[in-house]
Amino acid sequence: MKRIYADNAATTKMSRTAIEAMLPYMDGIYGNPSSLHTDGQKAAEALLSAREKIASMLGCTAREITFTSGGSEADTQALISAAYQGRRKNKMHIISTAFEHHAVLHTLDYLKKQGFEITLLDVHENGMVSAEQVKEAIRPDTCLVSVMFANNEPIAEIGAVCREAGVLFHTDAVQAAGHLRINVQEMNIDMLSLSAHKFHGPKGIGLLYSRKGIVLQNVIFGGGQERGKRAGTENIPAIIGMAAALEEAVSNIDNNTEKLTRQRDRLIEGLSGIPHSILNGDRYKRLPGNVNFCFEGIEGESLLLLLDDKGISASSGSACTSGSLDPSHVLLALGRVHDIAHGSLRLSIGEDITDEEIEYMISAVKEVVTYLRNMSPVWRDLITGKRQFIIK
């Protein structure tokens, strides 16, 4: 049975382009870029070339790029750096949303213990945060706004509001990079995080863009790599792979977006026909390949296991918390009640999926949901009137 991989929001398959770009730096040009000898300097040249290539795609300079182990480290360094800068100016207020990745939310919890006041903006039912909400929340002592770059939030408008108020603006673009066009200058972004394995690059490598003039605080100490702001020998093969994967994704972004949007909309149309189901997030303002539904009367883990038996790899939410029985904090932020959020399904499709596979997923989800409801005492209570339906 051919498997269908529909969990690209968790991680993507490495592209052949990225793999082939990395190979020479594993067994040929393998020197340490901090070394002065010829082998080291060849690696240093490759490091600079990759940095410049990535910077050109983000609309910034190479010196504004700091390589990290991934999005979580980049998020942490961005927030801690902005907080440190704010403390020096006696600005101890940070604005974010309940919609953020745990790398942001847990760092905010840490900063709260350090005396910072945190405001988490409510998201609308469609998962959107408006620039007006941000503007109303900014105070004289606000030092940072951090809002995720996904679901087509008005990032440029939020950035403009922050720029006018003299407040740093960070965005976690881990899910957006390679799938949506990003220009940090045009979008008024001061700091941005991304991770290569979300756009067909290798795992364990990411970056933090920080606008010139922002002083980064170390979260890893040791050597003087990355202009002294991120210790540890640079992972040259992974950095080369990230640059190649991002270049490939950006060059194909229009064709990929058109295809994935069409297939995403077909998935939404097909799954919307299941009784007592609800689409999470906006119908159209969402990432091209991302579909997220809640189904009343079933339990999410059972849904995933039965779909897996049918050859479909799917998710109920963030892979960072997939071992937890708690419902997604994102769905709870959208206003879904606990029992409904437990019956969630996320299908994040990739560029190589076929229309036939889309139709198979629709059929398989319908079949599994029906089967689970027939087995569920909760569903029997709902249809007999002992419980009230929440999803209309």
NUVOMI-28473 format. One record per residue (C-alpha): x, y, z. Coordinates in nm, 4 decimals, padded with zeros to 6 digits. Example, Ala and Ser with C-alpha at 12.3 -4.5 7.8 and 13.67 -1.06 7.14 Angstrom:
<node px="01.2300" py="-00.4500" pz="00.7800"/>
<node px="01.3670" py="-00.1060" pz="00.7140"/>
end
This chain:
<node px="00.0000" py="00.0000" pz="00.0000"/>
<node px="00.1381" py="00.3362" pz="-00.1027"/>
<node px="00.1362" py="00.5740" pz="00.1912"/>
<node px="00.0084" py="00.9318" pz="00.1693"/>
<node px="00.2084" py="01.1787" pz="00.3755"/>
<node px="-00.0175" py="01.4617" pz="00.4926"/>
<node px="00.1830" py="01.5944" pz="00.7884"/>
<node px="00.4075" py="01.8484" pz="00.6172"/>
<node px="00.3396" py="02.1069" pz="00.8878"/>
<node px="00.5333" py="01.8788" pz="01.1238"/>
<node px="00.8226" py="01.8177" pz="00.8853"/>
<node px="00.8860" py="01.7771" pz="00.5138"/>
<node px="01.0793" py="01.5291" pz="00.3037"/>
<node px="01.4205" py="01.6632" pz="00.2077"/>
<node px="01.4325" py="01.7642" pz="-00.1564"/>
<node px="01.6796" py="01.5985" pz="-00.3917"/>
<node px="01.8137" py="01.9474" pz="-00.4652"/>
<node px="01.8997" py="02.0032" pz="-00.0980"/>
<node px="02.0562" py="01.6585" pz="-00.0579"/>
<node px="02.2775" py="01.6965" pz="-00.3647"/>
<node px="02.3857" py="02.0450" pz="-00.2552"/>
<node px="02.4900" py="01.9090" pz="00.0856"/>
<node px="02.6906" py="01.6066" pz="-00.0279"/>
<node px="03.0176" py="01.7862" pz="-00.1246"/>
<node px="03.0322" py="01.9407" pz="00.2230"/>
<node px="03.0147" py="01.6026" pz="00.3944"/>
<node px="03.3085" py="01.4251" pz="00.2346"/>
<node px="03.4965" py="01.6892" pz="00.0355"/>
<node px="03.4768" py="02.0410" pz="00.1732"/>
<node px="03.4490" py="01.9433" pz="00.5381"/>
<node px="03.6806" py="02.1908" pz="00.7079"/>
<node px="03.5893" py="02.4044" pz="01.0064"/>
<node px="03.5031" py="02.7542" pz="00.8742"/>
<node px="03.6871" py="02.9092" pz="01.1695"/>
<node px="04.0161" py="02.7460" pz="01.0644"/>
<node px="04.2774" py="02.9484" pz="00.8757"/>
<node px="04.3992" py="02.6704" pz="00.6470"/>
<node px="04.2727" py="02.6165" pz="00.2921"/>
<node px="04.0148" py="02.3530" pz="00.3853"/>
<node px="03.8712" py="02.5796" pz="00.6518"/>
<node px="03.8590" py="02.8803" pz="00.4218"/>
<node px="03.6754" py="02.6824" pz="00.1526"/>
<node px="03.4104" py="02.6041" pz="00.4129"/>
<node px="03.4032" py="02.9690" pz="00.5204"/>
<node px="03.3451" py="03.0776" pz="00.1606"/>
<node px="03.0562" py="02.8326" pz="00.1291"/>
<node px="02.9098" py="02.9621" pz="00.4565"/>
<node px="02.9233" py="03.3221" pz="00.3337"/>
<node px="02.7728" py="03.2295" pz="-00.0024"/>
<node px="02.4795" py="03.0501" pz="00.1633"/>
<node px="02.4250" py="03.3408" pz="00.4018"/>
<node px="02.4170" py="03.5897" pz="00.1135"/>
<node px="02.1815" py="03.3700" pz="-00.0898"/>
<node px="01.9344" py="03.3384" pz="00.1966"/>
<node px="01.9563" py="03.7094" pz="00.2776"/>
<node px="01.8715" py="03.8024" pz="-00.0809"/>
<node px="01.5556" py="03.5881" pz="-00.0643"/>
<node px="01.4434" py="03.7510" pz="00.2617"/>
<node px="01.5243" py="04.1058" pz="00.1534"/>
<node px="01.8010" py="04.1737" pz="00.4062"/>
<node px="02.1808" py="04.1772" pz="00.4299"/>
<node px="02.3990" py="03.8773" pz="00.5072"/>
<node px="02.5152" py="04.0291" pz="00.8378"/>
<node px="02.1554" py="04.0341" pz="00.9579"/>
<node px="02.1358" py="03.6520" pz="00.9428"/>
<node px="02.2313" py="03.4349" pz="01.2424"/>
<node px="02.2219" py="03.0603" pz="01.1904"/>
<node px="02.0579" py="02.8556" pz="01.4674"/>
<node px="01.9586" py="02.4949" pz="01.5354"/>
<node px="01.6036" py="02.5692" pz="01.4221"/>
<node px="01.2949" py="02.7800" pz="01.4811"/>
<node px="01.2695" py="02.7196" pz="01.8555"/>
<node px="01.6181" py="02.8501" pz="01.9253"/>
<node px="01.5621" py="03.1465" pz="01.6943"/>
<node px="01.2334" py="03.2336" pz="01.8681"/>
<node px="01.3986" py="03.2113" pz="02.2091"/>
<node px="01.6924" py="03.4306" pz="02.1127"/>
<node px="01.4663" py="03.6899" pz="01.9490"/>
<node px="01.2385" py="03.7275" pz="02.2520"/>
<node px="01.5174" py="03.7294" pz="02.5084"/>
<node px="01.7141" py="03.9855" pz="02.3048"/>
<node px="01.4159" py="04.2183" pz="02.2711"/>
<node px="01.3346" py="04.1799" pz="02.6408"/>
<node px="01.6922" py="04.2609" pz="02.7410"/>
<node px="01.6864" py="04.5715" pz="02.5237"/>
<node px="01.3502" py="04.6700" pz="02.6700"/>
<node px="01.4668" py="04.6266" pz="03.0288"/>
<node px="01.7533" py="04.8683" pz="02.9662"/>
<node px="01.4929" py="05.1296" pz="02.8655"/>
<node px="01.2572" py="05.0366" pz="03.1509"/>
<node px="01.0082" py="04.8919" pz="02.9012"/>
<node px="00.8763" py="04.5692" pz="03.0505"/>
<node px="00.5625" py="04.4947" pz="02.8463"/>
<node px="00.5413" py="04.2354" pz="02.5660"/>
<node px="00.2485" py="04.1659" pz="02.3319"/>
<node px="00.1857" py="03.8318" pz="02.1631"/>
<node px="-00.1053" py="03.5948" pz="02.0985"/>
<node px="-00.2373" py="03.2721" pz="02.2470"/>
<node px="-00.1978" py="03.1301" pz="01.8956"/>
<node px="00.1820" py="03.1139" pz="01.9045"/>
<node px="00.4112" py="02.8121" pz="01.8976"/>
<node px="00.5228" py="02.6866" pz="02.2382"/>
<node px="00.8751" py="02.8108" pz="02.1636"/>
<node px="00.7304" py="03.1615" pz="02.1936"/>
<node px="00.4747" py="03.0962" pz="02.4674"/>
<node px="00.7167" py="02.9128" pz="02.6975"/>
<node px="00.9802" py="03.1827" pz="02.6510"/>
<node px="00.7155" py="03.4393" pz="02.7440"/>
<node px="00.6407" py="03.2371" pz="03.0575"/>
<node px="01.0106" py="03.2570" pz="03.1445"/>
<node px="01.0174" py="03.6328" pz="03.0840"/>
<node px="00.7075" py="03.6779" pz="03.2993"/>
<node px="00.9025" py="03.5255" pz="03.5874"/>
<node px="01.1725" py="03.7852" pz="03.5176"/>
<node px="00.9248" py="04.0653" pz="03.5809"/>
<node px="00.7839" py="04.1306" pz="03.2319"/>
<node px="00.4132" py="04.1845" pz="03.1807"/>
<node px="00.2723" py="03.9742" pz="02.8982"/>
<node px="-00.0413" py="04.0560" pz="02.6994"/>
<node px="-00.1752" py="03.7715" pz="02.4839"/>
<node px="-00.4182" py="03.9056" pz="02.2276"/>
<node px="-00.7349" py="03.7127" pz="02.1546"/>
<node px="-00.7593" py="03.5726" pz="01.8043"/>
<node px="-01.0823" py="03.5882" pz="01.6105"/>
<node px="-01.2631" py="03.2650" pz="01.5280"/>
<node px="-01.0815" py="03.2649" pz="01.1940"/>
<node px="-00.7470" py="03.2703" pz="01.3760"/>
<node px="-00.6563" py="03.6224" pz="01.2656"/>
<node px="-00.5023" py="03.9079" pz="01.4625"/>
<node px="-00.5578" py="04.2593" pz="01.3297"/>
<node px="-00.3177" py="04.5508" pz="01.3204"/>
<node px="-00.5806" py="04.7515" pz="01.5066"/>
<node px="-00.5740" py="04.5029" pz="01.7958"/>
<node px="-00.1983" py="04.5418" pz="01.8176"/>
<node px="-00.2202" py="04.9206" pz="01.8017"/>
<node px="-00.4723" py="04.9313" pz="02.0845"/>
<node px="-00.2588" py="04.7010" pz="02.3011"/>
<node px="00.0692" py="04.8935" pz="02.2627"/>
<node px="00.1619" py="05.1022" pz="02.5673"/>
<node px="00.4475" py="05.3429" pz="02.6399"/>
<node px="00.6323" py="05.0587" pz="02.8159"/>
<node px="00.5859" py="04.8017" pz="02.5362"/>
<node px="00.9191" py="04.6702" pz="02.4092"/>
<node px="00.8130" py="04.3868" pz="02.1758"/>
<node px="00.5294" py="04.2496" pz="01.9661"/>
<node px="00.5564" py="03.8864" pz="01.8493"/>
<node px="00.2912" py="03.7538" pz="01.6078"/>
<node px="00.3184" py="03.4357" pz="01.4018"/>
<node px="00.3542" py="03.4648" pz="01.0236"/>
<node px="00.0922" py="03.2163" pz="00.9065"/>
<node px="-00.2707" py="03.2168" pz="00.7968"/>
<node px="-00.1947" py="03.5367" pz="00.5991"/>
<node px="-00.2067" py="03.7708" pz="00.8984"/>
<node px="-00.1588" py="04.1364" pz="00.8019"/>
<node px="00.2114" py="04.1161" pz="00.8887"/>
<node px="00.3159" py="04.4318" pz="00.7034"/>
<node px="00.0390" py="04.6331" pz="00.8703"/>
<node px="00.1272" py="04.5020" pz="01.2156"/>
<node px="00.4921" py="04.5809" pz="01.1462"/>
<node px="00.4023" py="04.9359" pz="01.0412"/>
<node px="00.2076" py="04.9894" pz="01.3638"/>
<node px="00.5062" py="04.8691" pz="01.5667"/>
<node px="00.7541" py="05.0780" pz="01.3656"/>
<node px="00.5454" py="05.3912" pz="01.4222"/>
<node px="00.5310" py="05.3220" pz="01.7969"/>
<node px="00.9034" py="05.2454" pz="01.8235"/>
<node px="00.8347" py="04.8850" pz="01.9296"/>
<node px="01.0314" py="04.5857" pz="01.8017"/>
<node px="00.8321" py="04.3415" pz="01.5906"/>
<node px="00.9200" py="03.9698" pz="01.5750"/>
<node px="00.7420" py="03.7083" pz="01.3692"/>
<node px="00.7732" py="03.3298" pz="01.3846"/>
<node px="00.7726" py="03.2467" pz="01.0127"/>
<node px="00.8531" py="02.8770" pz="01.0529"/>
<node px="00.5289" py="02.7625" pz="00.8851"/>
<node px="00.5296" py="03.0401" pz="00.6244"/>
<node px="00.8854" py="03.0428" pz="00.4890"/>
<node px="00.9062" py="02.8786" pz="00.1494"/>
<node px="00.5275" py="02.8846" pz="00.1144"/>
<node px="00.4466" py="03.2563" pz="00.1312"/>
<node px="00.6506" py="03.5463" pz="-00.0056"/>
<node px="00.8549" py="03.7223" pz="00.2626"/>
<node px="01.0433" py="04.0510" pz="00.2414"/>
<node px="01.1477" py="04.1754" pz="00.5836"/>
<node px="01.2044" py="04.5321" pz="00.4651"/>
<node px="00.8727" py="04.5724" pz="00.2863"/>
<node px="00.6887" py="04.4045" pz="00.5753"/>
<node px="00.8475" py="04.6145" pz="00.8522"/>
<node px="00.9828" py="04.3054" pz="01.0293"/>
<node px="01.2579" py="04.3581" pz="01.2873"/>
<node px="01.3208" py="03.9916" pz="01.3719"/>
<node px="01.2131" py="03.6714" pz="01.1978"/>
<node px="01.2585" py="03.3012" pz="01.2730"/>
<node px="01.2530" py="03.0119" pz="01.0278"/>
<node px="01.3446" py="02.6422" pz="01.0162"/>
<node px="01.4720" py="02.4512" pz="00.7121"/>
<node px="01.2859" py="02.1240" pz="00.7640"/>
<node px="00.9520" py="02.2957" pz="00.7007"/>
<node px="01.0422" py="02.3666" pz="00.3352"/>
<node px="01.2230" py="02.0460" pz="00.2334"/>
<node px="01.5569" py="02.1303" pz="00.3921"/>
<node px="01.7416" py="01.9341" pz="00.6624"/>
<node px="01.6355" py="01.9137" pz="01.0258"/>
<node px="01.8385" py="02.0840" pz="01.2962"/>
<node px="01.9090" py="02.4094" pz="01.1124"/>
<node px="01.7287" py="02.7429" pz="01.1066"/>
<node px="01.8007" py="03.1093" pz="01.1338"/>
<node px="01.7159" py="03.4336" pz="01.3036"/>
<node px="01.6981" py="03.7525" pz="01.1009"/>
<node px="01.7601" py="04.0562" pz="01.3180"/>
<node px="01.7555" py="04.4066" pz="01.1753"/>
<node px="02.0807" py="04.6004" pz="01.1857"/>
<node px="02.1124" py="04.7809" pz="01.5189"/>
<node px="01.9380" py="04.5139" pz="01.7265"/>
<node px="02.1820" py="04.3680" pz="01.9777"/>
<node px="02.1312" py="03.9947" pz="02.0139"/>
<node px="02.1763" py="03.8244" pz="02.3489"/>
<node px="02.3419" py="03.4848" pz="02.3507"/>
<node px="02.1416" py="03.1802" pz="02.4494"/>
<node px="02.4342" py="02.9484" pz="02.3688"/>
<node px="02.7781" py="03.0398" pz="02.5019"/>
<node px="03.1219" py="02.9245" pz="02.3968"/>
<node px="03.3127" py="03.0276" pz="02.0857"/>
<node px="03.2877" py="03.3373" pz="01.8720"/>
<node px="03.0928" py="03.1946" pz="01.5791"/>
<node px="02.8103" py="03.3915" pz="01.4159"/>
<node px="02.9727" py="03.7246" pz="01.5089"/>
<node px="02.9897" py="03.6047" pz="01.8689"/>
<node px="02.6120" py="03.5707" pz="01.9029"/>
<node px="02.5706" py="03.1941" pz="01.8590"/>
<node px="02.8493" py="02.9677" pz="01.9786"/>
<node px="02.9228" py="02.6337" pz="01.8153"/>
<node px="03.0853" py="02.5257" pz="01.4906"/>
<node px="02.8495" py="02.6058" pz="01.2037"/>
<node px="02.6757" py="02.3056" pz="01.0468"/>
<node px="02.7975" py="02.3751" pz="00.6938"/>
<node px="02.6199" py="02.0856" pz="00.5133"/>
<node px="02.2862" py="02.1744" pz="00.6769"/>
<node px="02.3263" py="02.5462" pz="00.6037"/>
<node px="02.4039" py="02.4692" pz="00.2395"/>
<node px="02.0990" py="02.2415" pz="00.2277"/>
<node px="01.8768" py="02.5092" pz="00.3804"/>
<node px="01.9892" py="02.7679" pz="00.1253"/>
<node px="01.9292" py="02.5268" pz="-00.1636"/>
<node px="01.5858" py="02.4209" pz="-00.0339"/>
<node px="01.4725" py="02.7791" pz="00.0236"/>
<node px="01.5915" py="02.8866" pz="-00.3198"/>
<node px="01.4022" py="02.5985" pz="-00.4797"/>
<node px="01.0861" py="02.6710" pz="-00.2802"/>
<node px="01.0916" py="03.0438" pz="-00.3566"/>
<node px="01.1538" py="02.9876" pz="-00.7281"/>
<node px="00.8500" py="02.7557" pz="-00.7487"/>
<node px="00.6291" py="02.9397" pz="-00.5021"/>
<node px="00.3649" py="03.0595" pz="-00.7496"/>
<node px="00.3061" py="02.7189" pz="-00.9118"/>
<node px="00.3125" py="02.5382" pz="-00.5772"/>
<node px="00.0711" py="02.7863" pz="-00.4200"/>
<node px="-00.1767" py="02.7523" pz="-00.7071"/>
<node px="-00.1721" py="02.3723" pz="-00.6944"/>
<node px="-00.1820" py="02.3364" pz="-00.3164"/>
<node px="-00.4547" py="02.5982" pz="-00.2776"/>
<node px="-00.6743" py="02.4171" pz="-00.5295"/>
<node px="-00.6180" py="02.0814" pz="-00.3575"/>
<node px="-00.6625" py="02.2348" pz="-00.0124"/>
<node px="-00.9963" py="02.3824" pz="-00.1174"/>
<node px="-01.1090" py="02.0443" pz="-00.2522"/>
<node px="-01.0195" py="01.8817" pz="00.0809"/>
<node px="-01.2151" py="02.1471" pz="00.2685"/>
<node px="-01.5136" py="02.1026" pz="00.0365"/>
<node px="-01.5091" py="01.7250" pz="00.0768"/>
<node px="-01.4638" py="01.7154" pz="00.4541"/>
<node px="-01.7229" py="01.9896" pz="00.5103"/>
<node px="-01.9819" py="01.7366" pz="00.3940"/>
<node px="-01.9308" py="01.5301" pz="00.7092"/>
<node px="-02.2160" py="01.6094" pz="00.9513"/>
<node px="-02.1221" py="01.8039" pz="01.2629"/>
<node px="-01.7782" py="01.9005" pz="01.1404"/>
<node px="-01.6206" py="02.2443" pz="01.1509"/>
<node px="-01.3266" py="02.4001" pz="00.9701"/>
<node px="-01.0758" py="02.5608" pz="01.2044"/>
<node px="-00.9472" py="02.8942" pz="01.0813"/>
<node px="-01.0480" py="03.1123" pz="00.7902"/>
<node px="-01.1868" py="02.9433" pz="00.4787"/>
<node px="-00.9453" py="03.1199" pz="00.2430"/>
<node px="-00.6878" py="03.3136" pz="00.4473"/>
<node px="-00.4767" py="03.0145" pz="00.5431"/>
<node px="-00.1550" py="02.8459" pz="00.4322"/>
<node px="-00.1888" py="02.6877" pz="00.0877"/>
<node px="-00.1614" py="02.3229" pz="00.1953"/>
<node px="-00.3133" py="02.3323" pz="00.5424"/>
<node px="-00.6556" py="02.1936" pz="00.6407"/>
<node px="-00.7763" py="02.1583" pz="00.9999"/>
<node px="-01.1147" py="02.0202" pz="01.1074"/>
<node px="-01.2913" py="01.9238" pz="01.4274"/>
<node px="-01.5408" py="01.6360" pz="01.4268"/>
<node px="-01.7884" py="01.6126" pz="01.7084"/>
<node px="-01.8332" py="01.2853" pz="01.8908"/>
<node px="-01.4944" py="01.1300" pz="01.8219"/>
<node px="-01.1502" py="01.1256" pz="01.9809"/>
<node px="-00.8530" py="01.2526" pz="01.7810"/>
<node px="-00.5976" py="00.9838" pz="01.8622"/>
<node px="-00.8302" py="00.7085" pz="01.7408"/>
<node px="-00.8919" py="00.9012" pz="01.4205"/>
<node px="-00.5179" py="00.9295" pz="01.3536"/>
<node px="-00.4491" py="00.5622" pz="01.4236"/>
<node px="-00.7250" py="00.4404" pz="01.1928"/>
<node px="-00.6155" py="00.6774" pz="00.9165"/>
<node px="-00.2639" py="00.5441" pz="00.9634"/>
<node px="-00.4005" py="00.1933" pz="00.9055"/>
<node px="-00.5389" py="00.3257" pz="00.5772"/>
<node px="-00.1964" py="00.4562" pz="00.4775"/>
<node px="-00.2465" py="00.8233" pz="00.5664"/>
<node px="00.0015" py="01.0065" pz="00.7887"/>
<node px="-00.1853" py="01.2945" pz="00.9528"/>
<node px="-00.1800" py="01.4942" pz="01.2748"/>
<node px="-00.4097" py="01.6435" pz="01.5340"/>
<node px="-00.1885" py="01.9484" pz="01.5897"/>
<node px="00.1687" py="02.0466" pz="01.6663"/>
<node px="00.4191" py="01.7615" pz="01.6471"/>
<node px="00.5934" py="01.9175" pz="01.9476"/>
<node px="00.3021" py="01.8070" pz="02.1661"/>
<node px="00.1799" py="01.5019" pz="01.9775"/>
<node px="00.2557" py="01.2803" pz="02.2763"/>
<node px="00.0161" py="01.4771" pz="02.4931"/>
<node px="-00.3509" py="01.3925" pz="02.5382"/>
<node px="-00.4341" py="01.7593" pz="02.5852"/>
<node px="-00.6130" py="01.9294" pz="02.2956"/>
<node px="-00.4298" py="02.1841" pz="02.0837"/>
<node px="-00.3804" py="02.5179" pz="02.2598"/>
<node px="-00.4373" py="02.6798" pz="01.9196"/>
<node px="-00.7866" py="02.5320" pz="01.8899"/>
<node px="-00.8684" py="02.6333" pz="02.2458"/>
<node px="-00.7532" py="02.9866" pz="02.1577"/>
<node px="-01.0005" py="02.9795" pz="01.8680"/>
<node px="-01.2775" py="02.9164" pz="02.1199"/>
<node px="-01.3251" py="02.5438" pz="02.0625"/>
<node px="-01.4465" py="02.3681" pz="02.3754"/>
<node px="-01.2248" py="02.0944" pz="02.5186"/>
<node px="-01.4299" py="01.7983" pz="02.3926"/>
<node px="-01.4538" py="01.9385" pz="02.0395"/>
<node px="-01.0834" py="02.0250" pz="02.0221"/>
<node px="-01.0053" py="01.6628" pz="02.1096"/>
<node px="-01.1645" py="01.5507" pz="01.7826"/>
<node px="-00.9350" py="01.7493" pz="01.5565"/>
<node px="-00.7554" py="01.6515" pz="01.2375"/>
<node px="-00.4790" py="01.8425" pz="01.0591"/>
<node px="-00.3951" py="01.7518" pz="00.7008"/>
<node px="-00.0946" py="01.9438" pz="00.5657"/>
<node px="-00.0278" py="01.8375" pz="00.2099"/>
<node px="00.2898" py="01.8675" pz="00.0045"/>
<node px="00.3677" py="01.9582" pz="-00.3542"/>
<node px="00.3918" py="01.5972" pz="-00.4731"/>
<node px="00.0415" py="01.4912" pz="-00.3680"/>
<node px="-00.1986" py="01.3944" pz="-00.6477"/>
<node px="-00.5646" py="01.4767" pz="-00.7021"/>
<node px="-00.6435" py="01.1045" pz="-00.6702"/>
<node px="-00.4801" py="01.0996" pz="-00.3273"/>
<node px="-00.6889" py="01.3997" pz="-00.2227"/>
<node px="-01.0064" py="01.2099" pz="-00.3149"/>
<node px="-00.8841" py="00.9016" pz="-00.1288"/>
<node px="-00.8220" py="01.1076" pz="00.1871"/>
<node px="-01.1703" py="01.2549" pz="00.1727"/>
<node px="-01.3226" py="00.9080" pz="00.1393"/>
<node px="-01.1015" py="00.7617" pz="00.4138"/>
<node px="-01.1772" py="01.0381" pz="00.6649"/>
<node px="-01.5506" py="01.0061" pz="00.6033"/>
<node px="-01.5333" py="00.6300" pz="00.6537"/>
<node px="-01.3247" py="00.6506" pz="00.9725"/>
<node px="-01.5366" py="00.9272" pz="01.1287"/>
<node px="-01.8534" py="00.7263" pz="01.0620"/>
<node px="-01.6982" py="00.4128" pz="01.2107"/>
<node px="-01.5770" py="00.5919" pz="01.5253"/>
<node px="-01.9112" py="00.7604" pz="01.5786"/>
<node px="-02.0921" py="00.4282" pz="01.5539"/>
<node px="-01.8622" py="00.2967" pz="01.8278"/>
<node px="-01.8814" py="00.6081" pz="02.0473"/>
<node px="-02.1108" py="00.6363" pz="02.3524"/>
<node px="-02.0704" py="01.0135" pz="02.3285"/>
<node px="-02.2135" py="01.0075" pz="01.9768"/>
<node px="-02.5037" py="00.7895" pz="02.0895"/>
<node px="-02.5779" py="01.0417" pz="02.3630"/>
<node px="-02.5739" py="01.3203" pz="02.1054"/>
<node px="-02.8085" py="01.1566" pz="01.8584"/>
<node px="-03.0476" py="01.0450" pz="02.1326"/>
<node px="-03.0635" py="01.3937" pz="02.2804"/>
<node px="-02.8883" py="01.3124" pz="02.6085"/>
<node px="-02.6231" py="01.5647" pz="02.5058"/>
<node px="-02.6526" py="01.8764" pz="02.2936"/>
<node px="-02.4654" py="01.9168" pz="01.9675"/>
<node px="-02.2144" py="02.2032" pz="01.9701"/>
<node px="-02.1107" py="02.1928" pz="01.6054"/>
<node px="-02.4126" py="02.2841" pz="01.3944"/>
end
